[in-house]
Amino acid sequence: MDRRKSFVSSLEDLRADLLRMGAAVERAIHDAVKSLVNRDQALAERVVQGDDAIDQLELDIESQCLSLLALQQPMAKDLRVIGTALKVITDLERMADHAVDIAQVTIALHGQRLIKPLIDVPRMAELAQAMVRKSLDAYVDENVEAARAVIEADDEVDHLYAQVFRELLLIMMENPRSIEQATHLLLVAQYLERIADHATNLGEWVIYMVTGERPPAQRYSRGPG
């Protein structure tokens, strides 16, 4: 196998491993929110324990990228593909950390009756998971329009976060005894909003990879208003 074919094969392996990490992160988000909705302590514990495997995937992919940079000395588009992978795995790892944060809320609320039905939080999770999946598809397909659609989808997550914020604030004002749990649930919504922000980053990095157009400085919402 000549050098170029070997390089292309290595890039395909890199994409496959990155998708595997993305699938693991998406599953962690789903399971973390499911553990909260169903008050499933065992599932929450599995999310926490599974974070080590995701961290290891990040390290393995990082090692692949650095090896390709050192041995192949890629230029132009190939260099952006590898550089984008390094950025993507950082965002994925942070998403996984937020999934763990949500699972830890499930553990912290063990035995407590929820102060409100969880409707918007699972919806936020569904949207965030879809953003992760679509951004990774855009990475593999090198699809700029799909990446832009991911970025635009963040507005809906932000809207739901603002709605949850207002509802929980009202509950805390009406019943001070609810403040501790309401604060936990507000953090869950914030973690999901941050996950969507990281998925937005992925979309921006895909655009950079394909076009060479640098993404804007990463911004994170700090709450409604």
WOVENNOR-V69170 format. One record per residue. N is the residue number from 1. SS is DSSP state (H for helix, E for strand, C for the rest). PSI is psi in whole degrees, -180 to 180 (* if undefined). BURIAL is b if it has 24 or more other C-alpha atoms within 12 Angstrom, else e. Layout:
[[N | SS | PSI | BURIAL] [N | SS | PSI | BURIAL]]
This chain:
[[1 | C | 127 | e] [2 | C | 173 | e] [3 | H | -42 | e] [4 | H | -44 | e] [5 | H | -39 | e] [6 | H | -40 | e] [7 | H | -46 | b] [8 | H | -42 | e] [9 | H | -40 | e] [10 | H | -37 | b] [11 | H | -37 | b] [12 | H | -40 | e] [13 | H | -40 | e] [14 | H | -46 | b] [15 | H | -42 | b] [16 | H | -43 | e] [17 | H | -37 | b] [18 | H | -41 | b] [19 | H | -36 | b] [20 | H | -42 | b] [21 | H | -42 | b] [22 | H | -42 | b] [23 | H | -39 | b] [24 | H | -39 | b] [25 | H | -45 | b] [26 | H | -41 | b] [27 | H | -38 | b] [28 | H | -41 | b] [29 | H | -48 | b] [30 | H | -48 | b] [31 | H | -36 | b] [32 | H | -46 | b] [33 | H | -39 | b] [34 | H | -39 | b] [35 | H | -35 | b] [36 | H | -47 | b] [37 | H | -42 | b] [38 | C | 0 | b] [39 | C | 44 | b] [40 | C | 97 | b] [41 | H | -39 | b] [42 | H | -42 | e] [43 | H | -40 | b] [44 | H | -42 | b] [45 | H | -38 | b] [46 | H | -36 | b] [47 | H | -45 | b] [48 | H | -47 | b] [49 | H | -31 | e] [50 | H | -10 | b] [51 | H | -31 | b] [52 | H | -38 | e] [53 | H | -37 | e] [54 | H | -41 | b] [55 | H | -39 | b] [56 | H | -38 | e] [57 | H | -42 | b] [58 | H | -46 | b] [59 | H | -41 | e] [60 | H | -44 | e] [61 | H | -40 | b] [62 | H | -43 | b] [63 | H | -42 | e] [64 | H | -46 | b] [65 | H | -46 | b] [66 | H | -37 | e] [67 | H | -43 | e] [68 | H | -40 | b] [69 | H | -41 | b] [70 | H | -41 | e] [71 | H | -33 | e] [72 | H | -20 | e] [73 | C | 60 | e] [74 | C | 157 | e] [75 | C | 160 | e] [76 | H | -123 | e] [77 | H | -43 | e] [78 | H | -37 | b] [79 | H | -40 | b] [80 | H | -35 | b] [81 | H | -46 | b] [82 | H | -43 | b] [83 | H | -39 | b] [84 | H | -40 | b] [85 | H | -41 | b] [86 | H | -39 | b] [87 | H | -42 | b] [88 | H | -44 | b] [89 | H | -29 | b] [90 | H | -45 | b] [91 | H | -40 | b] [92 | H | -42 | b] [93 | H | -38 | b] [94 | H | -35 | b] [95 | H | -43 | b] [96 | H | -39 | b] [97 | H | -39 | b] [98 | H | -33 | b] [99 | H | -41 | b] [100 | H | -41 | b] [101 | H | -43 | b] [102 | H | -43 | b] [103 | H | -37 | b] [104 | H | -27 | b] [105 | H | -42 | b] [106 | H | -45 | b] [107 | H | -41 | b] [108 | H | -30 | e] [109 | C | 13 | b] [110 | C | 128 | e] [111 | C | -6 | e] [112 | C | 143 | e] [113 | C | 134 | e] [114 | C | 140 | b] [115 | C | -14 | b] [116 | C | 151 | e] [117 | C | 141 | e] [118 | C | 101 | b] [119 | C | -54 | e] [120 | H | -32 | b] [121 | H | -48 | b] [122 | H | -34 | b] [123 | H | -42 | b] [124 | H | -42 | b] [125 | H | -42 | b] [126 | H | -44 | b] [127 | H | -43 | b] [128 | H | -43 | b] [129 | H | -43 | b] [130 | H | -39 | b] [131 | H | -42 | b] [132 | H | -49 | b] [133 | H | -45 | b] [134 | H | -33 | b] [135 | H | -37 | b] [136 | H | -37 | b] [137 | H | -41 | b] [138 | H | -36 | b] [139 | H | -49 | b] [140 | H | -41 | b] [141 | H | -8 | e] [142 | C | 49 | b] [143 | C | 104 | b] [144 | H | -42 | b] [145 | H | -39 | e] [146 | H | -38 | b] [147 | H | -41 | b] [148 | H | -35 | b] [149 | H | -36 | b] [150 | H | -46 | b] [151 | H | -43 | b] [152 | H | -30 | e] [153 | H | -18 | b] [154 | H | -27 | b] [155 | H | -38 | e] [156 | H | -38 | b] [157 | H | -43 | b] [158 | H | -39 | b] [159 | H | -45 | b] [160 | H | -38 | b] [161 | H | -43 | b] [162 | H | -38 | b] [163 | H | -45 | b] [164 | H | -42 | b] [165 | H | -48 | b] [166 | H | -43 | e] [167 | H | -45 | b] [168 | H | -35 | b] [169 | H | -42 | e] [170 | H | -42 | e] [171 | H | -43 | b] [172 | H | -36 | e] [173 | H | -36 | e] [174 | H | -29 | e] [175 | C | 93 | e] [176 | H | -24 | e] [177 | H | -15 | e] [178 | H | -4 | e] [179 | H | -44 | e] [180 | H | -50 | e] [181 | H | -39 | b] [182 | H | -37 | b] [183 | H | -41 | b] [184 | H | -46 | b] [185 | H | -35 | b] [186 | H | -39 | b] [187 | H | -39 | b] [188 | H | -46 | b] [189 | H | -39 | b] [190 | H | -40 | b] [191 | H | -41 | b] [192 | H | -38 | b] [193 | H | -38 | b] [194 | H | -38 | b] [195 | H | -44 | b] [196 | H | -37 | b] [197 | H | -42 | b] [198 | H | -36 | b] [199 | H | -36 | b] [200 | H | -42 | b] [201 | H | -43 | b] [202 | H | -45 | b] [203 | H | -42 | b] [204 | H | -38 | b] [205 | H | -32 | b] [206 | H | -43 | b] [207 | H | -42 | b] [208 | H | -44 | b] [209 | H | -43 | b] [210 | H | -42 | b] [211 | H | -20 | e] [212 | C | 0 | e] [213 | C | 118 | e] [214 | C | 138 | e] [215 | C | 158 | b] [216 | C | 167 | e] [217 | C | 140 | e] [218 | C | 132 | e] [219 | C | 145 | e] [220 | C | 136 | e] [221 | C | 142 | b] [222 | C | 11 | e] [223 | C | 165 | e] [224 | C | 139 | e] [225 | C | * | e]]
